[in-house]
Amino acid sequence: MALSTVGQELINFQKQKELTDTQIAFESHFSVEKIHQIKAGEVEPTDEEAQRLSAYFASKK
């Protein structure tokens, strides 16, 4: 499966903010496994998950 736009945004955000997957999972209320799956392109985030992650990114700018 190809990497979603949200997955790419997640990777870029993580690099920019120098956060671990665990930190992102804790702060965004996702499981670490879900963060890994999105970043690896193993799952396509649902619309609700994509909105939650976008809101999380916006809150950390």
C-alpha positions in Angstrom: 0.0 0.0 0.0 1.2 3.5 -0.9 2.0 6.0 1.9 -1.0 8.3 2.5 -0.7 12.0 2.6 -1.4 11.9 6.3 1.4 9.3 6.7 3.8 11.6 4.9 2.7 14.6 7.0 3.2 12.5 10.1 6.8 11.6 9.1 7.6 15.2 8.2 6.1 16.5 11.5 8.0 14.0 13.5 11.3 15.0 11.8 10.6 18.7 12.3 9.6 18.4 15.9 12.1 15.7 16.8 9.5 13.5 18.4 9.4 9.8 18.9 6.5 7.6 17.9 5.7 7.1 21.5 5.5 10.8 22.2 3.3 11.4 19.2 1.0 8.5 20.1 0.7 9.7 23.7 0.0 13.3 22.7 -2.4 12.5 19.9 -4.2 9.7 21.7 -3.4 7.0 19.1 -1.7 3.7 19.8 2.0 3.4 19.0 1.1 0.5 16.7 -1.4 2.7 14.8 1.3 5.4 14.3 3.7 2.8 13.0 1.1 1.4 10.6 0.2 4.8 9.2 3.9 5.8 8.8 4.7 2.5 7.1 1.8 2.7 4.7 0.3 -0.5 6.1 -3.1 1.2 6.8 -4.9 4.1 5.3 -6.2 6.4 8.2 -9.9 6.9 8.3 -11.3 10.3 7.7 -11.8 10.7 11.4 -8.2 9.6 12.2 -6.9 12.0 9.5 -8.8 14.9 11.0 -7.6 14.0 14.6 -4.0 13.9 13.4 -4.4 17.2 11.4 -5.8 18.8 14.6 -2.9 17.5 16.6 -0.4 18.8 14.0 -2.1 22.2 14.1 -2.0 22.3 17.9 1.8 21.8 18.0 2.8 24.6 15.5 
